[in-house]
Amino acid sequence: MADPYATLGVARGASEAEIKKAYRTLAKELHPDRNQDNPKAAERFSQVTSAYDLLTDKDKRARFDRGEIDGDGNPTSPFGFGGGGGRPGGGRPGGSQHFEFSEDGLDLGDIFDGLFGGGAGRRSAGGFGGQRRGAPPPKGGNVSYRLAVAFEDAAALKPQRITLQDGATIDLKLPNGVETGTQMRLGGKGQPGPGGAGDAIVTIEVRPHRFFTRDGDNVRIDLPVTLSEAVLGAKVKVPTVEGPVMLGVPAGSTSGKVLRLKGRGFHGKSGTRGDQLVTLMVDLPADDAALKAFVDEWQGDAARNPRVVLGV
């Protein structure tokens, strides 16, 4: 029942952007995939995720700030006892994904029935804790899931399989513009209730990649090339989010030159796909006697100052 603000290390008046930034930093540090030998990190990751889920839900955050629910999202009882609703552990469908889920929603009528004897109070027109005559029966609570998606899968919008609390398996179609924090609602896949089942809310977390980075809808990568490939030009293999392709390196290329692979990035919200931006990095051997001898004799750079554009 920790304070979600304290868990994320943000002030009570923190903006949504500040909360999101704090969560991303902690999630990257504590993610179970990076801390397989540290069970405390996995527990802390779960706490951070729960705090993020509560504070990014405007209704829940307002209710917590008013003292109506605790840090776990359960109603604070005026009679000194807490409500139900646990947080079962998540799974790893297919061995490649990580998700967690939590329940919210509690029928206070069940508590009042136990206190005041039977369901008479609930059947009254306006009785204490009761349901007003003519009001629709309440739906069951929503169930929140967090689904980790591989960087390449998110860019290519590959379907993701998730197992719900009731054991049902669903293949999710990722939406255009998907990013960490994107939420998908599955109608009727939550907790059962008198007025029908609640919904399942799936929050996406795009995993970082070891050499790809995201720049808006574009994907960036630094590509090492040899000196001869840069000077003479060459066809080289470059990885993309959908597998390697051949890329032409123009003769006379220098480190920092950016080449573009059209349509190899993320799908934007409009449906238009971004590009892959390849930054060439000339890789020189650490100790090559022949190269040193060549440079010693070569006078081509004698009168050339490539830093003149910097004013030095």
C-alpha positions as CSV (number, residue, x, y, z in Angstrom):
1,M,0.0,0.0,0.0
2,A,2.9,2.3,-0.8
3,D,2.5,5.9,-2.0
4,P,2.7,5.7,-5.8
5,Y,4.3,9.2,-5.9
6,A,7.1,8.0,-3.6
7,T,7.5,4.8,-5.5
8,L,8.2,6.7,-8.7
9,G,10.1,9.5,-6.9
10,V,7.9,12.3,-8.1
11,A,6.1,15.1,-6.4
12,R,2.3,15.0,-5.9
13,G,1.8,17.8,-8.4
14,A,4.0,16.1,-11.1
15,S,2.8,16.4,-14.7
16,E,2.0,13.3,-16.8
17,A,5.3,13.9,-18.7
18,E,7.3,13.9,-15.5
19,I,5.5,10.7,-14.3
20,K,6.2,9.0,-17.7
21,K,9.8,10.0,-17.6
22,A,10.3,8.7,-14.1
23,Y,8.6,5.4,-15.0
24,R,10.7,4.9,-18.1
25,T,13.9,5.5,-16.2
26,L,13.0,3.0,-13.4
27,A,11.5,0.4,-15.7
28,K,14.7,0.4,-17.8
29,E,16.8,-0.1,-14.7
30,L,14.6,-2.7,-13.0
31,H,13.2,-4.7,-15.9
32,P,13.3,-8.5,-15.0
33,D,15.1,-9.2,-18.3
34,R,18.0,-7.2,-17.0
35,N,17.8,-8.5,-13.4
36,Q,17.2,-12.2,-13.7
37,D,19.3,-13.0,-10.6
38,N,17.8,-10.3,-8.5
39,P,14.2,-11.1,-7.3
40,K,14.1,-7.8,-5.4
41,A,14.4,-5.9,-8.7
42,A,11.5,-7.8,-10.1
43,E,9.4,-7.0,-7.1
44,R,10.4,-3.4,-7.3
45,F,9.6,-3.4,-11.1
46,S,6.1,-4.6,-10.2
47,Q,5.6,-1.9,-7.6
48,V,6.8,0.8,-10.1
49,T,4.4,-0.5,-12.8
50,S,1.5,-0.5,-10.3
51,A,2.3,3.1,-9.3
52,Y,2.6,4.2,-13.0
53,D,-0.8,2.5,-13.8
54,L,-2.5,4.3,-11.0
55,L,-1.0,7.8,-11.6
56,T,-1.6,7.7,-15.4
57,D,-5.3,6.9,-14.9
58,K,-6.8,10.3,-14.3
59,D,-9.8,9.0,-12.4
60,K,-7.7,6.8,-10.1
61,R,-5.2,9.5,-9.5
62,A,-7.9,11.9,-8.4
63,R,-9.5,9.3,-6.2
64,F,-6.1,8.6,-4.5
65,D,-5.4,12.3,-4.0
66,R,-8.8,12.6,-2.3
67,G,-8.1,9.6,-0.1
68,E,-10.9,7.5,-1.6
69,I,-8.5,4.6,-2.7
70,D,-5.1,3.4,-1.4
71,G,-1.9,3.0,-3.3
72,D,-3.1,-0.4,-4.6
73,G,-6.2,1.1,-6.0
74,N,-8.5,-0.5,-3.4
75,P,-11.2,1.6,-1.7
76,T,-10.3,3.0,1.7
77,S,-12.9,1.7,4.1
78,P,-14.6,4.0,6.6
79,F,-14.8,1.0,9.0
80,G,-11.1,0.3,9.2
81,F,-10.8,-2.7,6.8
82,G,-9.6,-2.9,3.2
83,G,-11.3,-4.2,0.1
84,G,-10.3,-7.1,-2.0
85,G,-8.5,-7.2,-5.3
86,G,-5.1,-8.7,-5.6
87,R,-2.4,-8.4,-8.2
88,P,-1.7,-11.8,-9.6
89,G,1.7,-12.4,-11.2
90,G,2.2,-12.0,-15.0
91,G,3.5,-14.4,-17.5
92,R,5.8,-14.7,-20.5
93,P,3.8,-16.0,-23.5
94,G,6.1,-17.7,-25.9
95,G,9.1,-17.0,-23.8
96,S,9.5,-13.5,-25.4
97,Q,7.1,-11.2,-23.7
98,H,6.5,-9.9,-20.2
99,F,3.2,-8.7,-18.8
100,E,1.5,-8.1,-15.5
101,F,-2.1,-7.4,-14.7
102,S,-4.0,-5.9,-11.8
103,E,-7.7,-5.7,-10.9
104,D,-9.7,-2.7,-9.9
105,G,-13.3,-2.4,-9.0
106,L,-15.1,-3.6,-5.8
107,D,-18.7,-4.1,-5.1
108,L,-19.2,-2.3,-1.8
109,G,-22.8,-3.6,-1.7
110,D,-21.4,-7.0,-0.6
111,I,-19.7,-5.3,2.4
112,F,-22.9,-3.4,3.4
113,D,-25.0,-6.6,3.0
114,G,-22.8,-8.3,5.6
115,L,-23.0,-5.4,7.9
116,F,-26.7,-4.6,7.8
117,G,-28.2,-8.0,7.0
118,G,-29.2,-9.3,3.6
119,G,-29.8,-7.3,0.4
120,A,-32.7,-5.2,1.6
121,G,-30.5,-2.1,1.7
122,R,-29.4,-2.6,-1.8
123,R,-32.9,-3.1,-3.0
124,S,-34.1,0.2,-1.4
125,A,-34.6,3.2,-3.5
126,G,-31.9,5.3,-1.9
127,G,-30.8,3.2,1.0
128,F,-27.3,3.4,2.5
129,G,-24.9,1.6,0.1
130,G,-27.8,0.6,-2.1
131,Q,-28.4,0.9,-5.8
132,R,-31.0,3.4,-6.7
133,R,-34.2,2.1,-8.4
134,G,-33.9,2.3,-12.2
135,A,-30.1,2.6,-12.3
136,P,-28.4,0.1,-14.6
137,P,-26.6,-2.8,-12.8
138,P,-22.8,-2.1,-12.4
139,K,-20.3,-3.7,-14.7
140,G,-17.4,-5.8,-13.4
141,G,-14.0,-4.2,-12.7
142,N,-11.4,-3.6,-15.4
143,V,-8.3,-5.7,-15.5
144,S,-5.0,-4.0,-16.3
145,Y,-2.2,-5.7,-18.2
146,R,1.3,-4.5,-19.2
147,L,2.7,-6.1,-22.3
148,A,6.4,-5.8,-23.3
149,V,6.9,-5.8,-27.1
150,A,10.2,-6.2,-28.9
151,F,11.5,-3.1,-30.7
152,E,11.4,-4.8,-34.1
153,D,7.9,-6.1,-33.5
154,A,6.6,-2.7,-32.6
155,A,8.1,-1.1,-35.7
156,A,6.7,-3.8,-38.0
157,L,3.3,-4.0,-36.1
158,K,3.7,-7.8,-35.7
159,P,0.7,-9.3,-33.8
160,Q,1.4,-10.0,-30.1
161,R,0.0,-12.9,-28.2
162,I,-1.2,-12.3,-24.6
163,T,-2.8,-14.7,-22.1
164,L,-5.6,-13.2,-20.0
165,Q,-6.5,-13.8,-16.4
166,D,-9.1,-16.4,-17.3
167,G,-6.6,-18.4,-19.4
168,A,-7.9,-17.2,-22.8
169,T,-5.2,-16.4,-25.4
170,I,-5.6,-13.4,-27.7
171,D,-3.5,-12.2,-30.6
172,L,-3.4,-8.4,-30.4
173,K,-3.0,-6.3,-33.5
174,L,-0.7,-3.3,-32.6
175,P,-2.1,0.1,-33.7
176,N,-0.3,2.7,-35.9
177,G,1.8,5.0,-33.8
178,V,2.4,2.4,-31.1
179,E,4.9,3.4,-28.4
180,T,5.6,2.8,-24.7
181,G,2.4,3.9,-22.8
182,T,0.0,3.1,-25.7
183,Q,-3.1,1.6,-24.2
184,M,-5.4,-1.0,-25.9
185,R,-8.9,-1.7,-24.6
186,L,-10.4,-5.2,-24.9
187,G,-14.2,-4.9,-24.3
188,G,-15.8,-7.4,-22.0
189,K,-12.5,-9.1,-21.1
190,G,-12.4,-7.9,-17.5
191,Q,-14.1,-9.0,-14.3
192,P,-17.6,-10.3,-14.5
193,G,-20.4,-8.2,-13.0
194,P,-24.2,-7.9,-12.8
195,G,-24.2,-5.5,-15.7
196,G,-21.7,-7.4,-17.8
197,A,-17.9,-7.9,-17.7
198,G,-15.5,-5.0,-17.4
199,D,-12.7,-4.4,-19.9
200,A,-9.1,-5.5,-20.2
201,I,-6.7,-2.5,-20.5
202,V,-3.4,-3.5,-22.1
203,T,-0.5,-1.0,-21.7
204,I,2.3,-1.4,-24.2
205,E,6.0,-1.2,-23.3
206,V,8.4,-1.1,-26.3
207,R,11.7,-2.7,-25.2
208,P,14.9,-0.8,-26.0
209,H,17.2,-2.3,-28.7
210,R,20.9,-2.9,-28.4
211,F,21.7,-0.9,-31.6
212,F,18.5,0.6,-33.0
213,T,17.1,3.8,-31.6
214,R,13.8,5.5,-32.3
215,D,13.6,9.1,-33.6
216,G,9.9,10.0,-34.0
217,D,8.7,7.5,-36.6
218,N,12.3,6.9,-37.9
219,V,14.7,4.3,-36.8
220,R,18.4,5.2,-36.5
221,I,21.5,3.0,-36.5
222,D,25.3,3.7,-36.5
223,L,26.9,1.4,-39.2
224,P,30.7,0.7,-39.0
225,V,32.4,0.6,-42.5
226,T,36.0,-0.1,-43.4
227,L,38.3,2.6,-44.8
228,S,38.4,1.0,-48.2
229,E,34.5,0.7,-48.3
230,A,34.3,4.5,-47.4
231,V,37.0,5.6,-49.9
232,L,36.2,3.4,-52.9
233,G,32.5,2.8,-52.2
234,A,30.8,-0.6,-51.7
235,K,27.7,-2.7,-51.2
236,V,27.4,-3.6,-47.6
237,K,24.8,-5.5,-45.5
238,V,22.9,-3.5,-42.9
239,P,20.3,-4.8,-40.4
240,T,16.8,-3.4,-40.4
241,V,13.7,-4.1,-38.2
242,E,12.6,-6.6,-40.8
243,G,15.9,-8.3,-41.5
244,P,19.2,-7.3,-43.3
245,V,19.3,-5.6,-46.7
246,M,22.1,-4.5,-49.0
247,L,23.0,-0.8,-48.9
248,G,25.2,1.1,-51.3
249,V,28.0,3.2,-49.7
250,P,29.0,6.0,-52.0
251,A,32.7,6.4,-52.8
252,G,34.4,9.1,-50.7
253,S,32.0,8.7,-47.7
254,T,33.1,10.0,-44.3
255,S,32.0,9.3,-40.8
256,G,28.7,10.9,-40.0
257,K,27.3,10.6,-43.5
258,V,23.6,9.6,-43.2
259,L,22.0,7.3,-45.7
260,R,18.2,6.7,-45.8
261,L,16.3,3.4,-46.3
262,K,12.7,4.4,-47.1
263,G,9.8,2.8,-45.3
264,R,12.0,0.9,-42.8
265,G,10.8,2.7,-39.6
266,F,7.8,2.8,-37.4
267,H,4.2,3.2,-38.7
268,G,3.0,6.7,-37.7
269,K,-0.5,7.4,-36.4
270,S,-1.5,8.5,-39.9
271,G,-0.4,5.1,-41.3
272,T,2.6,6.6,-43.1
273,R,5.8,4.6,-42.3
274,G,9.0,6.3,-41.2
275,D,12.5,5.5,-42.6
276,Q,15.7,4.0,-41.3
277,L,18.5,6.5,-41.1
278,V,22.0,4.9,-41.3
279,T,24.9,6.9,-40.0
280,L,28.2,5.7,-41.4
281,M,31.1,5.3,-39.0
282,V,34.5,4.7,-40.6
283,D,36.3,2.0,-38.6
284,L,40.1,2.2,-38.7
285,P,42.4,-0.6,-37.5
286,A,44.1,0.1,-34.2
287,D,47.7,-0.7,-35.3
288,D,48.2,-1.2,-39.0
289,A,51.8,-0.5,-40.1
290,A,51.0,-0.4,-43.8
291,L,48.3,2.3,-43.2
292,K,50.6,4.4,-41.1
293,A,53.4,4.2,-43.7
294,F,50.9,5.2,-46.4
295,V,49.7,8.2,-44.4
296,D,53.2,9.3,-43.6
297,E,54.0,9.5,-47.3
298,W,50.7,10.9,-48.5
299,Q,50.6,14.7,-48.9
300,G,47.0,15.0,-49.8
301,D,45.9,16.4,-46.5
302,A,48.9,18.8,-46.1
303,A,47.1,22.0,-47.1
304,R,43.6,20.9,-46.0
305,N,41.8,22.0,-42.8
306,P,38.5,20.2,-42.3
307,R,37.8,22.2,-39.2
308,V,37.7,25.6,-40.9
309,V,33.9,25.5,-40.8
310,L,34.2,25.5,-37.0
311,G,36.2,28.7,-37.1
312,V,39.4,27.0,-35.9
